[in-house]
Amino acid sequence: MIAARGSPMAIPHAIKDRHVNMDQNLVRVLACPQCGETLDCHSDDRLTCTGCSLSYPVHDGIPALLISAADARSTEFNDPEFEKFLAEAVAAPFSGWDLSWLADRCTTTTDDGPPLVEAYDGRARELLQQTSSVLDLGTGGGEHLSRLGPLPPLAVATESYRPNLSVAAERLAPAGVHVLQADPNTHHSGGPQPGNRWPERRLPLADNTFDLVLASSSAFSPMEVARVLRPAGRVLSLENGVEWRGETLADALAGTPAEWTMPGRGWDVGETFRQSGLQIVNWREQGTSTTYRDIGAAVYMLLHVPWLIVDFDLAHYRDRLHSLHERIQREGGFTTRGYARLIEAVKP
């Protein structure tokens, strides 16, 4: 059908009105992508989940069944303490990798002995006294590196999260540290591959440059670290992670964690070090327990550590957060299990 120039094109009546009465045969076979429950159609432009708080838009008769497109029904709990904790978490400051706001609201204990971070700091200071060059991977806001001085003449720190760059540069400038913005993919343990595949995983630094590479709470490619280390150079790494022996925040809130945090899908540390040729001289692990004392502490972590629940949104998770809030009140806290891993390796 061709409309005359200058006149509006006629729209077939069936197309123009197709959103008014959604086919109930279709509605009956639809399911919420968030929770899998059935959907109700109470209006011509929304589909509402019968199991969770989400509702989905309908555009010209076409349901947009994407979690990212959904709206969450707001539930009024008449719970001033819950609202206060949420408001405090949202308003709380966060820069670099500074989690000090949590203080006593979220505490971590170890299964045995002092936290491995103390061993990491002590060994890092020893190695720094023996080197003329150091690279700090994923420096965040430079909080950790700034505590380890004095630093050698050549000190470089990488960071991939843009808001942290100015924080790190300001904090580390007095120590003479050069801060570089690196691609987030440089944290991929596989590194670049033959044929220049995935070049964005390459550290933007020359071969055989550093005596020491530090990595605190930062994933990296051992192959790339081996490339930038000088012969006899060392890497010292402290990694922290979730241990799937008990409940996680994702479990408690029926959320979706980052896939690489799941058992068997993450970083095979031992294998990647073996492939890199780096020789491990120290490997220590320690179990940890982290207890959230109020729901505000949990929300703060979820807002700033996105891999805990990748689709976290306050509105979407409001009902589930209130359920966890009530549980924390009953039990005195919510505890997750984790681990710390300290590795030191040398380049032959």
N, C-alpha and C positions, 0 to 999 in steps of 0.2 A: 504494500500500500504506500503510495507517494502522496504527501500533502502538498497543497499549492504553496508557492513561495509566499512567505509573510504570514501564513495562517498556521495556527497550532496543529500539530499532528494529532489525528484522532487516536485515542487509546482504546483498544478493545475492552469491552465491559468486563470480560472474565479476568483480564490481567489487572485492570484498575481496582477491582474489588476483591481480589483473591485473598487478601489478608484479613478480610472481615470474618469469615467463618473458616477456621482452620479444620482440616479434615481430622476427625476424631480417630479414624483408623490409623492415621499417621501418629497422632499423639500417643496412642496406646503402645506403640512399639519404640518410643523414644526413651532414652535413659540419661540421667544427669552424668556428664563426664567426670564430675568431681567425686561423686559417691556411688553412682550406679543405680540410684533409686529412680522411680518413675517420675514423670513430669505431669503437671496439671496446667490446663489452659483456661485461665479465668478472665482473660482479656484478649483483644485481637493483636496485641503487640508484645506480650510477655508469656514465657513458659516458666512455671515455678516448680522447683524441686520439692517433692514430698518428704525428702529425707534430710536435706541440709538447708542452709539459709540462702542458697543462690537462686537467682532467677535470670532467665536468658532472653535477650531481645529477639523479636521477629521482624524482619525487614521485608516488606512486600511479599509476605507469605512464606519467607524462607527463614527457618529457625537458625540463629547464629549460636550454635552449641559449642562455644569456646569458653573455657574457664576464664580466660583473660577478658572476655567481653561481658561476663556476668556481673550483676549487681548483687550485693548481699542485703538481705532484709535486716534492718536494725532491730535488735532486741533490747528492750528496756528491762534491766535487772533490778533496779532500785537498790543498787549496791554501791554506796559512795566510796568504800574502800577500794573496790575493783576499779572504779573510774579514776580514783586518785593515783593508783599504781600505774595505770596505762598512761595517764597524762604526764606523770613524772618521767616515765621511760621515753616518751616521745620528745619531751623538752630537754632531756639530759644532754650535755655536751659530748661530742665525740670527734676526735681528730687523730690523724696518724693511726696508730694501733694502741691507743691509750684506753684501757678498760677500767681505769681507776674509779670511775663513778660507781661501779658495782660494789667495791669495798666489801663490807660484811653481808651484803645482800646476796652474794654468790661466792661460795667458798670452795676451794679445791684442796683435797688432802691426798697424800700418797700412801701406797700400800706398805712401803718400807723405806725408811731413811729420809734424808733431806730431798727436796725436789731436785730433779736432774738439771734444772735451769741453773742451780748453784754450781754444779760440776761443769756445765757448759761455760758459764762466766769465768770460772777460775782457770779452766784450760785455755779459753780464748785469750785471756790476759797473758798467760805464759807464752803462747805462740806469737802474740803481737810483739812481744819484746825481742823476738828472734827474727822478725821479718822486715823487709823494706817496702812491701806492697801488700795491700789487702783489698779484697772485693767482698762487699756485704750484699747478699741477694735478698730482694724483697724487704727492704729496710723499713717499710711502713712510714712512720713519721720520724724515723731515726732514733726512737726512744731507747732501743736496746744497744745499738752501736755506740751511742753517746756515753753510755755508762762504762764502756770497756777501755777507754783511753788510758795513756796516750797512744795515738795512732801513728803508723809509719808515714814516711814522706809521701808515698803514693797511696791514697785511700779513695776508693770509688764505691758508691752505693747505687743499686738499681731499685726502681720502684715502678710498678705498672698502674697503680691506682692514682689517677690524676689529682684528686683533692689532697693526696698525701705529699705531693712533690714540693710544694712551697713550704709545708710544715717541716719536711725533712731537710730541705735546703737551709732554712733559717736555723734549725737546731744544730746541724752538722757543720755549717760554714766556719764557726770559730775553731773547729778541729782540723780545718783544711780538707774536708771531704768533698769530692765532686759527686753530685747527684745526677743520675741519668734516668730518663724515662725509657723504660723497656716495654716491649709488647707483652701483654698478659700471657701469651702462648709460650714465653720463655720458661714458664713454670711447668710446662708439659714434660714429664719424665722421659719421654721418648726422644726429644730433641729433633733437629732437622734430619731428614733421611736422604739416602743417596739420590742423585739426580736433581739435587736442590729442591726436593719436595719439602713442603712446610718450612720455608726459610724463615717465617715469622717466629719460629721456636729458637732461632739462633741468638745467643748473647751477642750484643753489638760491641764486642771487644776482641782485641788481637790475640793470636795464639801465644802461649808461653809468656804470659805477662805478670801473673801474680804468684807470690809465695804462699798466700793463704786466702782461702775462700770461706766465708762464714755464711750460714743460713739458719736463721732462727725463725721457726714457724713459717717456713717458705719452701714449697716444693720446687724442685729443679731437675735438670737433666744431668746425671753424672757424666755422660759423654761430653756435654758442653763444658762442665766444670773441669774435666780432665784436659780439654783442649786449651783453656785459658790459664791453667796452672803451669808453672815452670816445673822441670824435673825436680823431684824431691819436695815439691810443694804439697800442702795439706789442705783438706777440706774438713771443717768441723760443722756438724749439722745437729740441730735440735728440732725434732718434729713432734707435734701433738696431734692426736686424733681421737675419733669416737671409737669405742670398742663395743661390738654388738653382742655383749654378754647380758645386757639388761635393756631397759627402756631408754629410748632417746626422746628428745623433744619432738622429733618427727613422729615417733610412735604414739606419744601421749596426745598429740594434737591431730593425728591422722593426716599428717602432711607428707610432702614429697622431698626427701633429701637429695642432694646432688648424687648422680649415679656413681661417680668415682669414689664416694664415701662408703658404698655398699661392699660387703664382703666379697672378695674375689674379683672386684672390678676396679680396684684402685691401683696405686703405685706398687709394683713389685720391686721393692727397694734393693733387696739382695741381688736379684737378677740384673737390674740396670747397672749396679756398681760392678758386677762381674764383667758385663759387656764393655764397660768403659775402660777396664784395665786398672782402675784404682784399687789399691790394696787396703782392705779394712784392717785397722789396727786396734780399734776399740768399738764395741757395740754393746750398749746397755739399754734395757727397757725397764719401765716402771709403770705399774698400774696406778690410775688416779680415779678419784671420785669427786664429782662436782655437784654441789647441792644448791639449788635455787631456793632462796628463803621466801621470796614473794613473786607474784606474777610479773611485776615490773622488771625484775632482773631477767626473767625469761624473755620478755618482749624486747628488752634492750639488746640482748644477744641476738635474737632473731632479726632485728632491724639492721644490725651491723655485721653479722656473720652470715651472709646470704646462703652459704652452702648447707646450713643446718636444715632449712626448709626453703627450697628454691622459689616457691610461689607464695611466700608468706605475704599476707596483706591483713592489716588490722581489721578492716571491715569484714573480709571474707572469713576470718578466723575468730571473730568476736565470740560466738557461742562456745566454741571449743576452748578458747582462752578462759572464759568464765568457769567452765567445768574444771579446768586445771587449777584455777585460782581456788575454787572450793576444796579441791583435793589437797593443795598445799596447806590450806588452813587446817584441814583435818589432820594431816600427817606431819605437819611442821616443816615441810620442804619437799622438793622433788629432786631426786638424785639420779645422775647419769654416770656411766662408767666410761673411762677413757684410758689413754696411755701416753707416755712420753718416751721418745726414742733418741738416744744420743749416739752419733756415729762420728768416728774420726777415721779418715782414710788418707793415704799418701800416694802420690804419683811416682811410679818407679823412675 
